[in-house]
Amino acid sequence: MISLYSIKKDAVFQLYEVDGKELVMFPGFFMTTKKGIVINKQTVFNLKVIDIKLSCPLVLKKVMNQYNKLILLLTELLVSDDGTGDSYRVALNQIEKFRLEIKNKYRSYLKQKELEMMSKQLMALKEEANNRLIELNSSYFMGQSNGKSR
């Protein structure tokens, strides 16, 4: 059995006990904590925030942390001088992975303005990685064709 709680600023009220299968029916954002949160003398590690007003800021904070880490990683990958092009492929894969995660998990919690801001910046980085990969491939093939002339 799982306990559902309604949390208010001054008190915590237990609503009712439900089976784990019934809890899935409530739409919401799953949140895990390493330290746990104590509610009615019980330590809770996994939370499902059902209220949209509470979940939107939590999701935004989580997504922005992931986004900022991704931007740092992409910048590092694009600046690195890799002759094989692996760093550009990794950058493109990371962008696509992040985009799909946002689309599947967090889109309903984020505002259109936030999604557009992230999308524009990621598209610029994706275009830069594509251009560098194409440039690297074309210079590689040009070098091979010039060396094999008969």
Residue frames as a rotation matrix with the C-alpha (Angstrom) as fourth column:
MET 1
0.574 0.819 0.000 0.00
0.819 -0.574 0.000 0.00
0.000 0.000 -1.000 0.00
ILE 2
-0.574 -0.701 0.424 1.11
0.713 -0.682 -0.162 3.52
0.403 0.209 0.891 -0.78
SER 3
0.032 0.546 -0.837 0.14
0.801 -0.515 -0.306 6.59
-0.598 -0.660 -0.454 1.20
LEU 4
-0.086 0.021 0.996 -1.02
0.742 -0.666 0.078 9.70
0.665 0.746 0.041 -0.63
TYR 5
-0.224 -0.061 -0.973 -0.42
0.832 -0.532 -0.158 13.03
-0.508 -0.845 0.170 1.04
SER 6
0.568 0.332 0.753 -1.73
0.618 -0.777 -0.123 16.49
0.544 0.535 -0.646 0.40
ILE 7
-0.278 -0.784 -0.555 0.96
0.957 -0.278 -0.086 18.98
-0.086 -0.555 0.828 1.31
LYS 8
0.752 0.449 0.482 0.15
0.450 -0.885 0.122 22.52
0.481 0.125 -0.868 2.34
LYS 9
0.093 -0.797 0.598 2.46
-0.175 -0.604 -0.778 25.24
0.980 -0.032 -0.195 3.64
ASP 10
-0.103 -0.111 0.988 1.60
-0.934 -0.331 -0.135 24.77
0.342 -0.937 -0.070 7.31
ALA 11
0.003 0.163 0.987 0.71
-0.663 0.739 -0.120 21.04
-0.749 -0.654 0.110 7.55
VAL 12
-0.769 -0.194 -0.610 0.78
-0.578 0.619 0.532 17.66
0.274 0.761 -0.588 5.83
PHE 13
0.038 0.864 0.503 -2.44
-0.847 0.295 -0.443 15.66
-0.531 -0.409 0.743 5.62
GLN 14
-0.914 -0.260 0.313 -2.69
-0.091 0.880 0.466 11.99
-0.396 0.397 -0.828 4.76
LEU 15
-0.357 0.810 -0.465 -5.44
-0.929 -0.258 0.263 11.44
0.093 0.526 0.845 2.20
TYR 16
0.711 0.602 0.364 -5.80
-0.619 0.781 -0.081 7.68
-0.333 -0.168 0.928 1.80
GLU 17
-0.318 -0.779 0.540 -3.99
-0.352 0.626 0.696 4.44
-0.880 0.031 -0.473 1.07
VAL 18
0.645 0.489 -0.588 -3.91
-0.725 0.146 -0.673 3.15
-0.244 0.860 0.449 -2.52
ASP 19
0.613 -0.426 0.665 -2.48
0.434 0.885 0.167 0.20
-0.660 0.186 0.728 -4.36
GLY 20
-0.361 -0.877 -0.317 0.59
0.111 -0.377 0.919 0.86
-0.926 0.296 0.233 -6.55
LYS 21
-0.607 0.181 0.774 -1.42
0.790 0.245 0.562 0.21
-0.088 0.952 -0.292 -9.71
GLU 22
0.504 0.863 -0.015 -3.95
0.862 -0.505 -0.047 2.90
-0.048 0.011 -0.999 -8.82
LEU 23
0.278 -0.479 -0.832 -1.19
0.261 -0.796 0.546 5.46
-0.924 -0.369 -0.096 -8.30
VAL 24
-0.699 -0.565 0.438 -0.18
0.532 -0.001 0.847 5.19
-0.478 0.825 0.301 -11.95
MET 25
0.057 0.826 0.561 -3.58
0.989 -0.122 0.080 6.57
0.135 0.550 -0.824 -12.95
PHE 26
0.740 0.158 -0.653 -2.70
0.358 -0.915 0.184 9.96
-0.569 -0.370 -0.734 -11.45
PRO 27
0.554 -0.605 0.572 -0.76
0.571 -0.224 -0.790 12.06
0.606 0.764 0.221 -13.96
GLY 28
0.964 -0.263 -0.039 2.25
-0.150 -0.658 0.738 13.70
-0.220 -0.706 -0.674 -12.39
PHE 29
0.427 -0.900 -0.086 6.00
-0.526 -0.170 -0.833 14.10
0.735 0.401 -0.546 -12.18
PHE 30
0.852 -0.223 -0.474 8.10
0.465 0.740 0.486 11.45
0.242 -0.635 0.734 -10.45
MET 31
0.426 -0.717 0.551 10.83
-0.597 -0.681 -0.425 12.88
0.680 -0.148 -0.718 -8.30
THR 32
0.649 -0.287 -0.704 13.47
0.574 0.792 0.207 10.91
0.499 -0.538 0.679 -6.40
THR 33
0.661 -0.463 0.591 15.63
-0.644 -0.754 0.129 12.16
0.386 -0.465 -0.797 -3.57
LYS 34
-0.064 -0.782 -0.620 18.91
-0.022 0.622 -0.782 10.74
0.998 -0.037 -0.057 -2.28
LYS 35
-0.893 -0.315 0.322 18.48
-0.277 -0.178 -0.944 11.94
0.354 -0.932 0.072 1.29
GLY 36
-0.428 0.822 -0.375 14.73
0.785 0.544 0.297 11.37
0.449 -0.167 -0.878 1.51
ILE 37
-0.544 0.400 0.738 11.99
-0.444 -0.883 0.152 13.56
0.712 -0.245 0.658 2.90
VAL 38
-0.924 0.224 -0.309 10.41
0.382 0.559 -0.736 12.86
0.008 -0.798 -0.602 6.28
ILE 39
-0.438 0.876 0.203 6.59
-0.604 -0.453 0.656 12.92
0.666 0.165 0.727 6.21
ASN 40
0.588 0.720 0.368 4.67
-0.727 0.273 0.630 11.81
0.353 -0.638 0.684 9.31
LYS 41
0.267 -0.628 0.731 7.81
-0.752 0.338 0.565 10.15
-0.603 -0.701 -0.382 10.74
GLN 42
0.587 -0.118 0.801 8.37
0.459 0.863 -0.210 8.14
-0.666 0.491 0.561 7.55
THR 43
-0.306 -0.758 -0.576 11.26
-0.290 -0.502 0.815 8.73
-0.907 0.417 -0.066 5.18
VAL 44
0.728 0.597 0.336 10.09
0.222 0.259 -0.940 9.00
-0.648 0.759 0.056 1.59
PHE 45
-0.374 -0.927 -0.021 12.57
0.173 -0.092 0.981 8.61
-0.911 0.363 0.195 -1.29
ASN 46
-0.857 0.153 0.491 10.24
0.501 0.034 0.864 8.53
0.116 0.988 -0.106 -4.30
LEU 47
-0.407 0.724 -0.556 7.63
0.077 -0.580 -0.811 11.23
-0.910 -0.373 0.180 -4.77
LYS 48
-0.525 0.338 0.781 5.03
0.834 0.021 0.552 11.78
0.170 0.941 -0.293 -7.42
VAL 49
-0.746 0.235 -0.622 4.01
0.052 -0.912 -0.407 15.42
-0.663 -0.336 0.669 -7.63
ILE 50
-0.299 0.756 0.583 0.47
0.923 0.384 -0.023 15.56
-0.241 0.531 -0.812 -8.98
ASP 51
0.582 0.536 -0.611 -0.26
0.440 -0.840 -0.318 19.27
-0.684 -0.084 -0.725 -8.67
ILE 52
0.491 -0.349 0.798 0.76
0.810 -0.155 -0.566 21.08
0.321 0.924 0.206 -11.88
LYS 53
0.843 -0.151 0.517 1.60
-0.215 -0.974 0.066 24.29
0.494 -0.167 -0.853 -10.01
LEU 54
0.651 -0.633 0.419 4.13
-0.448 0.125 0.885 22.41
-0.613 -0.764 -0.202 -7.89
SER 55
0.464 -0.467 0.753 5.52
0.538 0.824 0.180 20.16
-0.704 0.321 0.634 -10.61
CYS 56
0.873 -0.088 0.480 6.23
0.408 -0.408 -0.817 22.80
0.268 0.909 -0.320 -13.28
PRO 57
0.678 -0.679 0.281 8.96
-0.712 -0.702 0.022 24.64
0.182 -0.215 -0.960 -11.33
LEU 58
0.363 -0.541 0.758 10.50
-0.377 0.659 0.651 21.33
-0.852 -0.523 0.035 -10.24
VAL 59
0.597 -0.088 0.797 10.60
0.656 0.626 -0.422 20.04
-0.462 0.775 0.432 -13.80
LEU 60
0.923 -0.247 0.295 11.97
0.011 -0.750 -0.662 23.34
0.384 0.614 -0.690 -15.10
LYS 61
0.531 -0.758 0.379 14.79
-0.797 -0.295 0.527 23.25
-0.287 -0.582 -0.761 -12.55
LYS 62
0.291 -0.394 0.872 15.66
0.052 0.916 0.397 19.65
-0.955 -0.071 0.287 -13.43
VAL 63
0.716 0.041 0.697 15.53
0.677 0.201 -0.708 20.25
-0.169 0.979 0.116 -17.19
MET 64
0.898 -0.395 0.196 17.59
-0.303 -0.875 -0.377 23.45
0.321 0.279 -0.905 -16.98
ASN 65
0.369 -0.794 0.484 20.28
-0.619 0.179 0.765 21.65
-0.693 -0.582 -0.425 -14.97
GLN 66
0.281 -0.211 0.936 20.43
0.515 0.856 0.039 18.93
-0.810 0.471 0.349 -17.63
TYR 67
0.878 0.141 0.457 20.37
0.471 -0.416 -0.778 21.55
0.081 0.898 -0.432 -20.39
ASN 68
0.778 -0.624 0.074 23.24
-0.627 -0.763 0.155 23.57
-0.040 -0.167 -0.985 -18.89
LYS 69
0.147 -0.723 0.675 25.34
-0.268 0.628 0.730 20.42
-0.952 -0.288 -0.101 -18.48
LEU 70
0.465 0.106 0.879 24.58
0.711 0.547 -0.442 19.50
-0.528 0.830 0.179 -22.08
ILE 71
0.983 -0.100 0.152 25.60
0.010 -0.804 -0.595 22.95
0.182 0.586 -0.789 -23.35
LEU 72
0.453 -0.870 0.197 28.92
-0.756 -0.257 0.603 22.69
-0.474 -0.421 -0.773 -21.49
LEU 73
0.079 -0.385 0.919 29.53
0.161 0.915 0.370 19.22
-0.984 0.118 0.134 -22.91
LEU 74
0.698 0.264 0.666 28.61
0.674 0.075 -0.735 20.28
-0.244 0.962 -0.126 -26.44
THR 75
0.913 -0.406 -0.050 30.82
-0.407 -0.891 -0.200 23.34
0.037 0.203 -0.979 -26.27
GLU 76
0.168 -0.882 0.440 33.72
-0.603 0.261 0.754 21.20
-0.780 -0.392 -0.488 -25.08
LEU 77
0.169 -0.054 0.984 33.12
0.493 0.869 -0.037 18.64
-0.853 0.491 0.174 -27.83
LEU 78
0.867 0.234 0.441 32.86
0.498 -0.350 -0.793 21.25
-0.031 0.907 -0.420 -30.58
VAL 79
0.773 -0.634 -0.027 35.96
-0.628 -0.771 0.107 23.11
-0.089 -0.066 -0.994 -29.43
SER 80
0.284 -0.703 0.652 38.07
-0.148 0.640 0.754 19.96
-0.947 -0.311 0.078 -29.16
ASP 81
0.078 -0.381 -0.921 40.35
-0.982 -0.189 -0.006 19.34
-0.172 0.905 -0.389 -32.12
ASP 82
0.039 0.053 0.998 39.33
-0.145 0.988 -0.047 15.84
-0.989 -0.143 0.046 -33.14
GLY 83
-0.596 -0.392 -0.701 40.56
-0.712 -0.147 0.687 14.69
-0.372 0.908 -0.191 -36.52
THR 84
-0.963 0.215 0.165 38.26
0.256 0.922 0.290 11.68
-0.090 0.322 -0.943 -36.71
GLY 85
-0.572 0.798 0.189 34.95
-0.450 -0.498 0.741 13.50
0.686 0.339 0.644 -36.22
ASP 86
-0.438 0.397 -0.807 33.91
0.639 0.768 0.031 11.31
0.632 -0.502 -0.590 -33.28
SER 87
-0.812 0.117 -0.572 33.34
0.434 -0.534 -0.725 14.32
-0.390 -0.837 0.383 -31.02
TYR 88
-0.765 0.569 -0.303 30.92
-0.644 -0.680 0.350 15.81
-0.007 0.463 0.887 -33.57
ARG 89
-0.372 0.628 -0.683 29.00
-0.099 0.705 0.702 12.53
0.923 0.329 -0.200 -33.77
VAL 90
-0.577 0.124 -0.807 28.84
0.789 0.337 -0.513 12.34
0.209 -0.933 -0.292 -29.97
ALA 91
-0.906 0.232 -0.353 27.57
-0.080 -0.916 -0.394 15.93
-0.415 -0.329 0.849 -29.88
LEU 92
-0.569 0.723 -0.391 24.85
-0.673 -0.137 0.727 15.16
0.472 0.677 0.565 -32.41
ASN 93
-0.350 0.416 -0.839 23.83
0.353 0.889 0.293 12.03
0.868 -0.193 -0.458 -30.49
GLN 94
-0.753 0.025 -0.658 23.65
0.646 -0.165 -0.745 13.93
-0.127 -0.986 0.108 -27.20
ILE 95
-0.847 0.479 -0.229 21.48
-0.501 -0.865 0.045 16.64
-0.177 0.153 0.972 -28.76
GLU 96
-0.358 0.738 -0.572 19.06
-0.469 0.388 0.794 14.06
0.807 0.553 0.207 -30.17
LYS 97
-0.486 0.125 -0.865 18.96
0.633 0.733 -0.250 12.15
0.602 -0.669 -0.436 -26.87
PHE 98
-0.881 0.129 -0.454 18.14
0.280 -0.631 -0.724 15.32
-0.380 -0.765 0.520 -24.93
ARG 99
-0.726 0.626 -0.285 15.51
-0.676 -0.573 0.464 16.36
0.128 0.529 0.839 -27.47
LEU 100
-0.291 0.619 -0.730 13.73
-0.084 0.743 0.664 13.00
0.953 0.255 -0.164 -27.25
GLU 101
-0.635 0.021 -0.772 13.86
0.733 0.329 -0.595 12.98
0.242 -0.944 -0.225 -23.46
ILE 102
-0.895 0.325 -0.306 12.26
-0.169 -0.881 -0.442 16.44
-0.413 -0.344 0.843 -23.30
LYS 103
-0.555 0.703 -0.444 9.64
-0.689 -0.089 0.720 15.45
0.467 0.705 0.534 -25.87
ASN 104
-0.231 0.463 -0.856 8.67
0.130 0.886 0.444 12.22
0.964 -0.009 -0.265 -24.12
LYS 105
-0.338 0.010 -0.941 8.95
0.882 0.353 -0.313 13.13
0.329 -0.936 -0.128 -20.44
TYR 106
-0.503 -0.101 -0.859 8.80
0.689 -0.646 -0.327 16.85
-0.522 -0.756 0.395 -19.80
ARG 107
-0.825 0.117 0.553 7.04
0.387 -0.597 0.703 18.64
0.413 0.794 0.447 -22.66
SER 108
0.135 0.990 0.046 3.70
0.597 -0.118 0.794 18.90
0.791 -0.080 -0.607 -20.83
TYR 109
0.456 0.003 -0.890 5.36
0.863 -0.247 0.442 20.62
-0.218 -0.969 -0.115 -17.85
LEU 110
-0.550 -0.771 -0.321 7.36
0.618 -0.635 0.464 23.24
-0.561 0.057 0.826 -19.76
LYS 111
0.399 0.649 -0.648 6.14
0.035 -0.717 -0.697 26.45
-0.916 0.255 -0.308 -21.32
GLN 112
0.813 -0.009 0.582 6.41
0.576 0.161 -0.802 27.06
-0.086 0.987 0.136 -25.05
LYS 113
0.847 -0.507 0.163 8.84
-0.463 -0.852 -0.245 29.94
0.263 0.132 -0.956 -24.47
GLU 114
0.287 -0.754 0.591 11.26
-0.680 0.274 0.680 27.69
-0.675 -0.596 -0.434 -22.55
LEU 115
0.422 -0.066 0.904 11.04
0.418 0.899 -0.130 24.96
-0.805 0.433 0.407 -25.19
GLU 116
0.929 -0.033 0.368 11.70
0.330 -0.373 -0.867 27.43
0.166 0.927 -0.336 -28.01
MET 117
0.667 -0.727 0.162 14.72
-0.743 -0.634 0.214 28.94
-0.053 -0.263 -0.963 -26.22
MET 118
0.098 -0.633 0.768 16.32
-0.340 0.704 0.624 25.52
-0.935 -0.322 -0.147 -25.74
SER 119
0.585 0.219 0.781 15.39
0.547 0.604 -0.579 24.44
-0.599 0.766 0.233 -29.25
LYS 120
0.979 -0.204 0.028 16.97
-0.124 -0.691 -0.712 27.48
0.164 0.694 -0.701 -30.93
GLN 121
0.342 -0.910 0.234 20.25
-0.901 -0.246 0.357 27.10
-0.268 -0.333 -0.904 -29.10
LEU 122
0.043 -0.298 0.954 20.41
-0.103 0.948 0.301 23.34
-0.994 -0.111 0.010 -29.67
MET 123
0.824 0.284 0.491 19.60
0.442 0.221 -0.869 23.74
-0.355 0.933 0.056 -33.37
ALA 124
0.797 -0.595 -0.105 22.49
-0.583 -0.710 -0.396 26.21
0.161 0.377 -0.912 -33.73
LEU 125
-0.016 -0.826 0.563 24.87
-0.810 0.341 0.477 23.77
-0.586 -0.448 -0.675 -32.03
LYS 126
0.310 0.214 0.926 23.51
0.227 0.930 -0.291 20.88
-0.923 0.300 0.240 -34.09
GLU 127
0.993 0.072 0.089 24.03
0.106 -0.285 -0.953 22.84
-0.043 0.956 -0.291 -37.31
GLU 128
0.458 -0.889 0.028 27.58
-0.889 -0.457 0.034 23.71
-0.017 -0.040 -0.999 -36.26
ALA 129
-0.098 -0.477 0.873 28.39
-0.440 0.808 0.392 20.06
-0.893 -0.346 -0.289 -35.50
ASN 130
0.626 0.396 0.672 26.87
0.406 0.571 -0.714 18.96
-0.666 0.719 0.197 -38.84
ASN 131
0.948 -0.280 -0.149 28.85
-0.297 -0.618 -0.728 21.58
0.112 0.735 -0.669 -40.76
ARG 132
0.140 -0.956 0.258 32.12
-0.950 -0.057 0.306 20.59
-0.278 -0.288 -0.917 -39.09
LEU 133
0.031 -0.063 0.998 31.43
-0.078 0.995 0.065 16.89
-0.996 -0.080 0.026 -39.71
ILE 134
0.874 0.316 0.370 30.66
0.346 0.132 -0.929 17.53
-0.342 0.940 0.006 -43.38
GLU 135
0.738 -0.661 -0.139 33.77
-0.660 -0.662 -0.354 19.70
0.142 0.353 -0.925 -43.71
LEU 136
-0.045 -0.773 0.633 35.91
-0.760 0.438 0.480 17.00
-0.648 -0.460 -0.607 -42.10
ASN 137
0.278 0.233 0.932 34.45
0.269 0.912 -0.308 14.27
-0.922 0.336 0.191 -44.33
SER 138
0.990 0.113 0.086 34.88
0.114 -0.273 -0.955 16.32
-0.084 0.955 -0.283 -47.49
SER 139
0.443 -0.896 -0.046 38.50
-0.897 -0.441 -0.034 17.15
0.010 0.056 -0.998 -46.67
TYR 140
-0.074 -0.430 0.900 39.16
-0.423 0.831 0.362 13.48
-0.903 -0.353 -0.243 -45.93
PHE 141
0.523 0.351 0.777 37.67
0.477 0.635 -0.608 12.35
-0.706 0.689 0.164 -49.25
MET 142
0.956 -0.237 -0.175 39.42
-0.290 -0.655 -0.698 15.14
0.051 0.718 -0.695 -51.15
GLY 143
0.145 -0.956 0.255 42.73
-0.912 -0.029 0.410 14.00
-0.384 -0.292 -0.876 -49.66
GLN 144
-0.036 -0.104 0.994 42.08
0.009 0.995 0.104 10.40
-0.999 0.013 -0.035 -50.69
SER 145
0.811 0.414 0.414 41.04
0.393 0.140 -0.909 11.25
-0.434 0.900 -0.049 -54.25
ASN 146
0.772 -0.588 -0.243 44.11
-0.635 -0.690 -0.348 13.43
0.037 0.422 -0.906 -54.80
GLY 147
-0.062 -0.861 0.505 46.46
-0.795 0.348 0.496 10.67
-0.603 -0.371 -0.706 -53.61
LYS 148
-0.039 0.120 0.992 45.05
0.196 0.974 -0.110 7.98
-0.980 0.190 -0.061 -55.89
SER 149
0.690 0.305 -0.657 45.33
-0.523 -0.416 -0.743 9.73
-0.500 0.856 -0.127 -59.22
ARG 150
0.297 -0.548 0.782 46.96
0.498 0.788 0.363 7.66
-0.815 0.282 0.506 -62.01
